[in-house]
């Protein structure tokens, strides 16, 4: 239970902090550094750029196979 606002929460699911005020209880588990970094990335944009790269590569392969690139 949060000392500041009186709400109860499970620190395992809120990255060790109160979701309302940010208070951290004594002995709360911390997320590993790689997980905190992975949560900052916008994975939809990473996937979109990977899709664009694959489509450009496939376009180049098709253009080369059709004889458009020499």
C-alpha positions in Angstrom: 0.0 0.0 0.0 1.3 3.4 -1.0 2.2 5.7 2.0 1.4 8.8 0.1 -2.1 8.2 -1.4 -3.3 5.1 0.4 -3.9 3.0 -2.7 -2.7 -0.6 -2.8 -0.7 -1.9 -5.8 1.5 -4.8 -6.7 5.0 -3.5 -7.5 5.7 -6.5 -9.7 3.3 -5.1 -12.3 4.1 -1.4 -12.0 7.9 -1.5 -12.3 8.3 -1.2 -8.6 6.5 2.2 -8.2 3.1 3.5 -7.3 1.3 4.2 -10.6 -0.3 7.3 -9.1 2.5 9.2 -7.3 5.7 7.3 -8.1 6.5 6.2 -4.5 8.8 3.2 -4.3 8.3 0.8 -1.4 11.2 -0.6 0.5 12.6 -3.8 -1.2 10.5 -3.4 -4.3 11.9 -5.4 -7.3 13.6 -3.5 -10.0 13.3 -4.2 -13.7 16.5 -5.3 -15.4 18.3 -2.6 -17.4 17.6 -4.3 -20.7 13.9 -4.4 -19.9 13.7 -0.8 -19.0 15.5 0.1 -22.3 13.2 -2.3 -24.3 10.1 -0.6 -22.8 11.3 2.8 -24.1 11.5 1.6 -27.8 8.5 2.0 -30.0 8.4 -1.5 -31.4 5.7 -0.7 -33.9 8.0 1.8 -35.6 10.9 -0.7 -35.5 8.6 -3.3 -37.2 7.4 -0.8 -39.7 11.0 0.1 -40.8 11.9 -3.6 -41.0 8.9 -4.1 -43.2 9.9 -1.2 -45.4 13.5 -2.6 -45.7 12.2 -6.0 -46.7 9.8 -4.6 -49.3 12.6 -2.5 -50.8 14.9 -5.5 -51.0 12.1 -7.6 -52.6 11.5 -4.8 -55.1 15.2 -4.7 -56.0 15.2 -8.5 -56.5 12.2 -8.4 -58.7 13.6 -5.4 -60.7 16.9 -7.2 -61.2 15.1 -10.5 -62.2 13.0 -8.5 -64.8 16.1 -7.0 -66.3 15.3 -3.4 -65.2 18.6 -3.1 -63.3 21.9 -3.8 -65.0 
